[in-house]
Amino acid sequence: MDFNSLPTEVILTHPRQLLGSVCLDWTPQPGHYLNWKGQTYTVLERRHRYQLKSGRYRLYQISLYVQSVEQPEDKTLINGHWVIGDASCRFNAYSELIRCAVNPSGPCQGCHFYEPS
């Protein structure tokens, strides 16, 4: 079975709720965005479930734990991964999940904590 054709559960973390199941044509990693039924979610965690069959374990399902978000418009691709916020700021977390330590919800534009790195 192709890894990308595995059934994938989409689970909302808070309040904990199964949103549904889908077979994705890509492998979402934590920090990636997933559009599901008109809503955008951030993937927080990915879990694999295995099944013992004929004396061997095989991957049979993936679970994505997600959180509802609005995609930030201020993101930059740096060294192959997305960074939220102004990457030139000293306080930027260089993360796909959190913008910075002092102003995590943003926006970066006009932030009085800005310091060039």
Backbone as a chain_set.jsonl record, in Angstrom:
{"seq": "MDFNSLPTEVILTHPRQLLGSVCLDWTPQPGHYLNWKGQTYTVLERRHRYQLKSGRYRLYQISLYVQSVEQPEDKTLINGHWVIGDASCRFNAYSELIRCAVNPSGPCQGCHFYEPS", "coords": {"N": [[0.838, -1.183, 0.0], [0.549, 2.178, -0.851], [2.133, 4.822, 0.891], [0.944, 7.374, 0.885], [-1.695, 6.818, 0.324], [-2.936, 5.934, 2.523], [-5.542, 5.631, 4.976], [-6.398, 8.581, 6.688], [-6.993, 10.015, 9.725], [-8.513, 12.991, 10.848], [-8.186, 14.953, 13.571], [-9.487, 17.219, 15.814], [-7.863, 19.109, 18.293], [-8.748, 20.731, 20.443], [-11.953, 21.708, 21.175], [-11.591, 18.237, 21.831], [-12.212, 16.298, 19.064], [-13.297, 14.182, 16.479], [-12.868, 14.993, 13.205], [-13.095, 13.777, 10.776], [-12.286, 11.406, 8.127], [-9.807, 10.851, 5.615], [-8.087, 10.179, 2.53], [-5.013, 11.303, 1.87], [-2.975, 12.95, -0.615], [-0.494, 13.757, 0.021], [2.023, 14.16, 2.58], [1.405, 15.461, 5.493], [3.274, 17.378, 7.784], [3.992, 18.256, 11.24], [3.178, 21.633, 11.81], [2.5, 22.245, 9.228], [-0.152, 23.477, 7.112], [-3.558, 22.548, 6.813], [-6.276, 22.365, 4.75], [-9.592, 21.854, 5.353], [-12.75, 21.085, 4.564], [-13.452, 23.814, 4.067], [-12.268, 25.135, 6.21], [-9.253, 26.201, 7.838], [-6.535, 24.484, 9.251], [-3.845, 23.958, 11.568], [-1.366, 21.515, 11.584], [-0.561, 19.807, 14.417], [0.43, 17.462, 15.468], [1.432, 14.225, 14.35], [0.46, 10.916, 14.198], [1.224, 7.476, 13.88], [-0.381, 4.401, 13.185], [-0.059, 0.977, 13.676], [-0.42, -2.408, 12.457], [-0.409, -5.821, 13.287], [0.305, -8.299, 11.078], [0.522, -11.362, 9.563], [2.839, -11.935, 11.03], [4.291, -9.595, 10.844], [4.627, -6.093, 11.381], [2.639, -3.543, 10.014], [2.07, -0.33, 8.653], [-1.068, 1.079, 8.994], [-2.778, 3.2, 9.399], [-2.987, 6.768, 9.707], [-3.003, 9.417, 12.034], [-3.905, 12.743, 12.327], [-3.455, 15.405, 14.433], [-4.965, 18.387, 14.93], [-5.292, 22.012, 14.959], [-7.518, 24.704, 14.859], [-6.967, 27.497, 12.812], [-6.165, 30.729, 11.396], [-4.497, 31.2, 8.401], [-1.379, 32.726, 8.576], [-0.458, 35.705, 6.896], [2.015, 36.787, 6.767], [4.546, 35.18, 6.148], [7.637, 33.474, 5.544], [9.806, 31.674, 3.406], [12.506, 29.956, 4.539], [15.532, 28.385, 4.254], [14.235, 26.041, 3.335], [11.993, 25.698, 5.003], [8.918, 27.064, 6.337], [8.585, 30.204, 7.927], [6.922, 32.016, 10.357], [6.001, 35.41, 10.481], [8.162, 38.339, 10.735], [11.189, 37.589, 9.665], [13.532, 38.948, 9.978], [13.615, 40.005, 12.476], [14.943, 40.074, 15.759], [13.597, 38.642, 17.759], [12.11, 36.716, 16.484], [10.806, 33.428, 16.238], [11.527, 31.614, 14.342], [9.818, 29.604, 13.359], [7.145, 27.44, 12.236], [4.921, 27.369, 13.69], [4.755, 29.229, 15.809], [5.06, 32.733, 16.133], [6.783, 34.628, 17.576], [8.532, 35.252, 20.712], [7.765, 37.502, 22.22], [5.542, 38.666, 21.011], [3.486, 36.683, 20.144], [1.027, 36.318, 18.748], [1.023, 38.298, 16.892], [0.307, 41.266, 14.909], [3.438, 41.493, 13.027], [4.067, 43.847, 11.723], [4.533, 47.122, 12.659], [5.066, 46.438, 15.286], [6.178, 47.199, 18.513], [8.234, 45.919, 19.755], [10.105, 45.197, 17.916], [13.357, 44.362, 16.871], [16.199, 44.507, 14.89], [17.884, 41.584, 13.711]], "CA": [[0.0, 0.0, 0.0], [1.28, 3.435, -0.932], [2.058, 5.605, 2.129], [0.037, 8.506, 0.726], [-3.081, 6.412, 0.135], [-3.415, 5.413, 3.792], [-6.589, 6.418, 5.612], [-5.869, 9.57, 7.619], [-7.99, 10.64, 10.587], [-8.24, 14.377, 11.2], [-8.733, 15.096, 14.914], [-9.345, 18.538, 16.416], [-7.32, 18.908, 19.627], [-9.542, 21.377, 21.491], [-12.302, 20.542, 21.978], [-11.211, 16.998, 21.133], [-13.32, 15.888, 18.208], [-12.923, 13.604, 15.196], [-13.457, 15.771, 12.117], [-13.383, 12.868, 9.677], [-11.198, 10.604, 7.575], [-9.52, 11.159, 4.219], [-6.817, 9.671, 2.002], [-4.304, 12.466, 1.348], [-1.948, 12.691, -1.622], [0.737, 14.343, 0.537], [2.278, 13.763, 3.961], [1.535, 16.661, 6.32], [4.152, 17.365, 8.951], [3.62, 19.296, 12.2], [3.457, 22.98, 11.337], [1.861, 22.455, 7.934], [-1.561, 23.844, 7.122], [-4.46, 21.599, 6.161], [-7.604, 22.92, 4.493], [-10.555, 20.766, 5.515], [-14.141, 21.525, 4.505], [-13.548, 25.263, 4.131], [-11.598, 25.658, 7.406], [-7.812, 25.968, 7.842], [-6.014, 23.929, 10.497], [-2.413, 23.701, 11.676], [-1.076, 20.166, 12.062], [0.248, 19.87, 15.627], [1.062, 16.164, 15.729], [1.065, 13.138, 13.448], [0.698, 9.61, 14.812], [1.056, 6.321, 13.001], [-0.923, 3.197, 13.815], [0.434, -0.227, 13.002], [-1.211, -3.619, 12.636], [0.373, -7.045, 13.136], [-0.31, -9.142, 10.055], [1.468, -12.369, 9.066], [4.08, -11.839, 11.782], [4.973, -8.32, 10.587], [3.843, -4.883, 11.606], [2.532, -2.668, 8.849], [1.362, 0.921, 8.871], [-2.396, 0.985, 8.41], [-3.541, 4.429, 9.543], [-2.312, 7.955, 10.216], [-3.887, 10.362, 12.715], [-3.404, 14.112, 12.393], [-4.053, 16.224, 15.471], [-4.944, 19.723, 14.348], [-5.857, 23.155, 15.685], [-8.097, 25.669, 13.936], [-6.216, 28.758, 12.717], [-6.158, 31.47, 10.147], [-3.128, 31.196, 7.895], [-0.75, 34.049, 8.605], [-0.029, 36.194, 5.588], [3.413, 37.19, 6.853], [5.426, 34.034, 6.333], [8.778, 33.493, 4.641], [10.483, 30.395, 3.243], [13.918, 30.064, 4.895], [16.21, 27.082, 4.289], [13.317, 24.944, 3.067], [10.804, 25.63, 5.857], [8.217, 28.322, 6.485], [8.754, 30.946, 9.172], [5.853, 32.993, 10.53], [6.421, 36.72, 10.949], [9.308, 39.032, 10.153], [12.383, 36.79, 9.971], [14.677, 39.813, 10.273], [13.517, 40.453, 13.872], [15.723, 39.304, 16.738], [12.725, 37.825, 18.592], [11.394, 35.728, 15.692], [11.044, 32.059, 16.704], [11.894, 30.803, 13.172], [8.937, 28.451, 13.505], [5.911, 27.411, 11.463], [3.812, 27.324, 14.637], [4.704, 30.416, 16.665], [5.716, 33.884, 15.513], [7.906, 35.09, 18.392], [8.33, 35.126, 22.161], [7.169, 38.69, 22.838], [4.274, 39.01, 20.357], [3.216, 35.451, 19.396], [-0.136, 36.378, 17.869], [1.3, 39.292, 15.87], [1.145, 41.192, 13.709], [4.801, 42.019, 13.128], [4.086, 45.216, 11.222], [4.262, 48.109, 13.681], [5.334, 45.907, 16.625], [7.14, 48.056, 19.194], [9.329, 45.082, 20.254], [10.998, 44.844, 16.814], [14.8, 44.651, 16.89], [16.838, 43.751, 13.813], [18.819, 40.544, 14.187]], "C": [[0.882, 1.244, 0.0], [1.05, 4.249, 0.342], [1.02, 6.714, 2.021], [-1.414, 8.107, 0.501], [-3.658, 5.806, 1.413], [-4.56, 6.263, 4.327], [-5.987, 7.328, 6.688], [-7.029, 10.178, 8.396], [-7.556, 12.074, 10.858], [-8.969, 14.641, 12.517], [-8.442, 16.5, 15.435], [-8.888, 18.354, 17.857], [-8.153, 19.548, 20.729], [-10.729, 22.081, 20.873], [-12.036, 19.282, 21.164], [-12.409, 16.439, 20.382], [-12.767, 15.311, 16.907], [-13.641, 14.379, 14.1], [-13.817, 14.886, 10.93], [-12.146, 12.126, 9.235], [-11.039, 10.92, 6.096], [-8.25, 10.429, 3.814], [-6.137, 10.854, 1.317], [-3.263, 12.054, 0.322], [-0.626, 13.352, -1.245], [0.852, 13.976, 2.006], [2.467, 15.003, 4.819], [2.411, 16.437, 7.537], [3.631, 18.382, 9.962], [4.091, 20.671, 11.719], [2.843, 23.273, 9.986], [0.402, 22.839, 8.124], [-2.347, 22.816, 6.335], [-5.797, 22.295, 5.985], [-8.59, 21.765, 4.478], [-11.95, 21.375, 5.57], [-14.286, 23.029, 4.747], [-12.887, 25.913, 5.337], [-10.107, 25.334, 7.314], [-7.379, 25.519, 9.221], [-4.495, 23.844, 10.419], [-2.25, 22.286, 12.21], [-0.13, 20.291, 13.253], [1.038, 18.587, 15.836], [0.562, 15.159, 14.704], [1.418, 11.827, 14.129], [0.424, 8.514, 13.796], [0.504, 5.157, 13.798], [-0.532, 1.998, 12.97], [-0.448, -1.416, 13.345], [-0.296, -4.814, 12.408], [-0.359, -7.966, 12.173], [0.762, -10.059, 9.489], [2.833, -12.23, 9.735], [4.865, -10.556, 11.572], [4.038, -7.162, 10.893], [3.815, -4.074, 10.319], [1.692, -1.454, 9.208], [-0.013, 0.808, 8.225], [-3.226, 2.258, 8.563], [-2.669, 5.549, 10.112], [-3.363, 8.824, 10.902], [-3.196, 11.723, 12.76], [-4.173, 14.848, 13.476], [-3.863, 17.672, 15.061], [-5.57, 20.754, 15.274], [-6.344, 24.144, 14.641], [-7.307, 26.978, 13.976], [-6.569, 29.484, 11.435], [-4.717, 31.5, 9.678], [-2.547, 32.597, 7.966], [-0.284, 34.446, 7.209], [1.447, 36.552, 5.587], [4.292, 35.983, 7.174], [6.47, 34.038, 5.231], [9.387, 32.099, 4.576], [11.979, 30.6, 3.494], [14.498, 28.66, 5.026], [15.239, 25.911, 4.185], [12.147, 24.806, 4.019], [10.221, 27.03, 6.057], [8.422, 28.898, 7.875], [7.639, 31.975, 9.233], [6.467, 34.304, 11.026], [7.629, 37.259, 10.216], [10.593, 38.327, 10.578], [13.604, 37.657, 10.271], [14.67, 40.317, 11.719], [14.285, 39.514, 14.797], [14.866, 38.318, 17.521], [11.954, 36.753, 17.8], [11.787, 34.317, 16.126], [11.513, 31.134, 15.577], [11.122, 29.492, 13.186], [7.734, 28.586, 12.584], [4.699, 27.483, 12.38], [3.657, 28.586, 15.465], [5.556, 31.523, 16.052], [6.953, 34.317, 16.289], [7.552, 34.982, 19.873], [7.562, 36.312, 22.743], [5.82, 39.086, 22.242], [3.812, 37.819, 19.512], [2.021, 35.516, 18.456], [-0.02, 37.459, 16.802], [0.338, 40.46, 15.916], [2.53, 41.791, 13.947], [4.866, 43.484, 12.718], [3.666, 46.176, 12.334], [4.508, 47.637, 15.106], [6.418, 46.752, 17.293], [8.298, 47.259, 19.821], [10.377, 44.788, 19.177], [12.429, 45.306, 17.064], [15.429, 43.86, 15.761], [17.82, 42.73, 14.364], [20.205, 40.724, 13.635]], "O": [[1.843, 1.339, 0.764], [-0.08, 4.359, 0.82], [0.289, 6.966, 2.979], [-2.288, 8.973, 0.489], [-4.746, 5.23, 1.39], [-4.557, 7.482, 4.156], [-5.167, 6.89, 7.495], [-7.934, 10.778, 7.814], [-6.374, 12.342, 11.073], [-10.195, 14.567, 12.586], [-7.286, 16.919, 15.491], [-9.454, 17.534, 18.58], [-8.265, 18.995, 21.824], [-10.522, 23.005, 20.087], [-12.234, 19.267, 19.949], [-13.458, 16.15, 20.957], [-11.866, 15.893, 16.303], [-14.871, 14.422, 14.064], [-14.73, 15.201, 10.167], [-11.095, 12.197, 9.872], [-12.015, 11.22, 5.407], [-7.425, 10.098, 4.666], [-6.625, 11.351, 0.302], [-2.73, 10.945, 0.376], [0.261, 13.494, -2.086], [-0.122, 13.528, 2.612], [3.569, 15.55, 4.875], [2.293, 15.426, 8.229], [2.894, 19.291, 9.581], [5.23, 20.846, 11.286], [2.68, 24.439, 9.627], [-0.2, 22.562, 9.161], [-1.877, 22.282, 5.331], [-6.389, 22.763, 6.957], [-8.452, 20.822, 3.699], [-12.287, 22.095, 6.511], [-15.131, 23.462, 5.529], [-12.941, 27.135, 5.475], [-9.737, 24.296, 6.766], [-7.791, 26.086, 10.233], [-3.929, 23.678, 9.339], [-2.913, 21.899, 13.172], [0.974, 20.819, 13.119], [2.17, 18.613, 16.318], [-0.579, 15.23, 14.249], [2.547, 11.645, 14.587], [-0.482, 8.615, 12.969], [0.878, 4.952, 14.953], [-0.652, 1.997, 11.745], [-1.127, -1.438, 14.372], [0.494, -4.832, 11.464], [-1.497, -8.363, 12.419], [1.788, -9.593, 8.994], [3.866, -12.388, 9.083], [5.986, -10.431, 12.065], [2.826, -7.243, 10.691], [4.824, -3.936, 9.627], [0.73, -1.547, 9.97], [-0.119, 0.479, 7.043], [-4.272, 2.389, 7.926], [-1.743, 5.309, 10.887], [-4.484, 8.952, 10.41], [-2.044, 11.832, 13.179], [-5.402, 14.908, 13.441], [-2.736, 18.13, 14.868], [-6.272, 20.424, 16.23], [-5.659, 24.394, 13.649], [-7.015, 27.501, 15.051], [-7.185, 28.931, 10.524], [-3.812, 31.79, 10.461], [-3.151, 33.549, 7.473], [0.219, 33.621, 6.446], [2.07, 36.616, 4.526], [4.722, 35.79, 8.312], [6.231, 34.534, 4.13], [9.474, 31.415, 5.596], [12.641, 31.329, 2.755], [14.012, 27.848, 5.814], [15.404, 24.903, 4.872], [11.36, 23.871, 3.868], [10.924, 28.036, 5.961], [8.431, 28.173, 8.87], [7.428, 32.723, 8.279], [7.347, 34.299, 11.887], [8.063, 36.705, 9.206], [11.03, 38.458, 11.722], [14.61, 37.15, 10.768], [15.613, 40.984, 12.144], [14.264, 38.296, 14.617], [15.356, 37.258, 17.911], [11.221, 35.963, 18.396], [12.965, 34.042, 16.355], [11.861, 29.982, 15.838], [11.698, 28.413, 13.044], [7.348, 29.69, 12.198], [3.573, 27.641, 11.908], [2.536, 28.975, 15.791], [6.637, 31.27, 15.52], [8.05, 34.369, 15.731], [6.419, 34.663, 20.234], [6.779, 36.133, 23.676], [5.034, 39.771, 22.898], [3.749, 37.927, 18.288], [2.012, 34.815, 17.444], [-0.86, 37.539, 15.906], [-0.386, 40.615, 16.9], [2.761, 42.495, 14.93], [5.624, 44.266, 13.293], [2.572, 46.055, 12.885], [4.193, 48.361, 16.051], [7.467, 46.993, 16.695], [9.235, 47.85, 20.358], [11.417, 44.2, 19.473], [12.684, 46.457, 17.415], [15.217, 42.65, 15.674], [18.502, 42.98, 15.358], [21.098, 39.935, 13.94]]}, "num_chains": 1, "name": "protein.A"}
